[in-house]
Amino acid sequence: MFEPVKAGLGEFMQAFYAEVVPTTRPLVEFVERGFPYCVAWAPTRMVDRAEEMLAAYQRNDTRQEPTRPPDLPVILVAVAKDWVPAGREFTTQIADPVDITFPDDPKQRYFRVKAVAGDVRAQVAIFASDEPTAKSLAAQLLLFLDSPSRRRFLARYPFAGLEHEYPAQVEAPDNPASSIDTGSQNLTVLAVDLTLKCTVPIFMAPKAGEPNDGKGTPGTDDPAGYPLTNEVDAVSQEPIP
């Protein structure tokens, strides 16, 4: 249900990586290394587990090569497990199903949709062997977020053979990059906390055994729609005096 938000955040980070300018020697290697070897997912928020998350990343042999010292800097991205409904001052959830059709649906089926709206908390942690490199990456990330065109990204939800795009918006682009104390003199960790305002659709179609339009198979990626009235017969009669 929320995986498209994570996928959209991954694309967002890839767009940031493509714009990183190497202002220190480690960043020269960072921009040449390639996105898959510079940015990775962590299983949970990293405020109190920064070194553990980095160690898990370093144990992951992404290059399938002989063991060697890990490449730094690296960026780890994590999403919190909790879910917080969005404040009513920001948006409104759609709790009661709404009738809907999709213009691009060649079968012109009739479905229903509800929508949950809430805050997805994410964290971007920058690990570097020196402070200037960590600060440069953090500053460039916050600069990237400060662009009005970069304060949101699209999450794509597949349904009925189509992809439906819903935006996820960064609540505030001016969050600080806070230092995480690891006790190591050779490691600088800066963490940026992000709150993503998301709207997630819940598409509804007839279940197996329920009345449907026969234009698909219930319970599959090509579902049938709800039955529609296709024809109305009108009969005219004279009123009886």
N, C-alpha and C positions, 0 to 999 in steps of 0.2 A: 504493500500500500504506500509506503514512504520511500521505497527504493528509488523511484524516479527523482526524488529530491536529492538523494545522494549522488545519483548519476549526473544530474544537472550541476551539482556542486563540483564534481570531478571535472566536468567540461569547463566550468568557471576557472578552476585552478590551472587547467591546461592553458587557457587564454592568458592568465597572468604569467605563467612560466614563459610563454612565447615573447613576452615584452620585457623580461628581466634584462637590465643592462649591467654588465660585469664591471663593478667599481672597485673590486679587490681581486687579488690573484686567485683565491679559491673560487670566486664567482666565474672566472674565465672557464675553469673546468666544469663548473656547475651548468652553465648554459650549453656546453658542448656534450655533456653526458647524456642528455635526453630525458624527457619528462618521465617515462616509466621508471627511471633509476634515480629520480630526484624527489618525487612526491609519492606518498603512499598513504593508505588508510591505517588507522589505529582502531582497536576494537572499542574504545571508550574514551571519554574525556581524560586529558593527560595532566591536569593540574598537579596531582599528587603522585603520578606514576610516570613522570617524564623519562627517567633513565630506563625504567622497565620497558616502556614502549620502544625506546630507541634500541635497546638490546634485542627485543623481539624482531625489529626490522633488520638489524644487522645479521641475525641468524638466518634470515630468509635469503637463500641463494638465488637471487633473481637473475644473475648472469650465467648460472651454470658453469662457473669457472673455479679453478683452485682457490682456496681460502686466501684472502688478502685483507689488509687493513680496510675498514669501511670508508666509503666516500662521504665526506662532509664538505659543504653543508647539505642538509636534507630537510624536507618539509613533511611533517606527518599531520594528517587531517583526521579529526574524530567528530562523531556526532553523538550527543547525549541520548540516553535511552528513554528519558522521560518525554512526556507530551503535555504541553500547556495550551489550552484554548486561547485564541487571540482575543484581545480586549475588544469590547463592543465599540470603542471609539475608533478602532482601526477598520473592522469589517464585521460582517454578520455571516454566521453559518446558515446553511440551508438544511434545516432539520426535517422538513416535510418534503417528500419526493415531488419533483417537478417534471412534467412531461417534456420530452425532448426528442428531436430528430436531428440528424447530421446532414448538412447539405451535400457532403462528399460521399455519403453512403449510397452506393448504386441500388441497393435494395429498398431504400427509403423506409427503414424500419422505425418503429416507435418504441422508445425506451423511457426510462425514468432515471433521474439523477438526484443525489443528495451531495452535500459538500461540507467537509470539515475544514475549519480554518484555525490555525494555531501557530505557535512558535516552536521552531526546531533550533535547538542550541547546538552550535558547532564550535570547534576550536581548531585553529591553525597554529601549530607549534614549529618553530624554526630552530634547528639544531646546527650549530657551527662551532668550529674549533677556535674561532677568534671573535671578539666582540664587534669589530668593524663590519665583518661579513654579515653577522646576524642582524645588526642594526640596519645595514643597507637593504637586506631582503625585507625586513619588517617595514621600513619606510616606503619601499617601492610597492609593497602589498597595500598599504594604507593609501598610497597615492592612486593606485589602481582602483581601489574602492571609492575614491573621492570623485571619480568621473560619473556624472549623472547617468550615462549610458551603461555603466557597470554596476549599478546598485541593484540589479535584479538579473536573474537568469531563468531559463525555461525548464520546467520539468515536464516530461512527456509520458502520458499515460495511455497504454494501448487498450483498445476496446473495440470489439466488432470489426476487426481488421483495419482500424484506423488509429492514428496517433493524435491525442488531444493534448494541446499545450496549455499549461497553467503556470503563471509566473511565481517565483519565490523571490521575495524582496529582502535585501539586507536592511535591517531596522536602522542602524546607525553606522555610517562609514568612518567615524572618527574615534573608534575604540583604541585604547592604548595597547602597545605591545609590552606586556608585563614580563619581567624577568622571573624565571623559575630557578630557585636555588637547588642545585644538584650536589653541591659539596665538591665538585670537580673544578680545578683551576683551568683545565684544558677544554672545557665545554661551556658554551653559552647557549642558553635556551630562552627564547622569547615566545610568548604565547599571545595570540590575538583571539579574543572571544567574539563570536558572531551570533546574532539572533536572526534567523530567517523567518520571515512572515510568509506562511505557505497556505495555499488553498488546495485541498486534495479532493478530487471528485470520487464519488462512490456510484458507479453506474449500476443500474438495476435492469434485469431482463427476466422474462418468465422462466421459472424453474421447470424441471422435468415433471410432466403431468399437469401443468397449469395451461390454461388456454393461451394460444399464441397464434401468430400470423402464418406459420409454416414456412417462413423465409430463412430458416436456419435451424441449428440443432441446439436445444437447451443444454447448458452446462459445458459448452465448448467455446473456442475462440471465435466461432461464427454463430452467435446466438440468434434465436428467433426473437422477434419483437412482440410486443403486446398486440392483441387483435385490434383492428381498426374497422370502423364502419365505412364500407366502400360505396354503398349505394342506398339510396332512400327512395322508396316508392310512395308517391303522394296520391291520394284518392280524393277526388272532389265530390261532395254530396250537397244536395239542396237541403236546406233546413226544413223540417216538418212544421207546417203552420200550427 
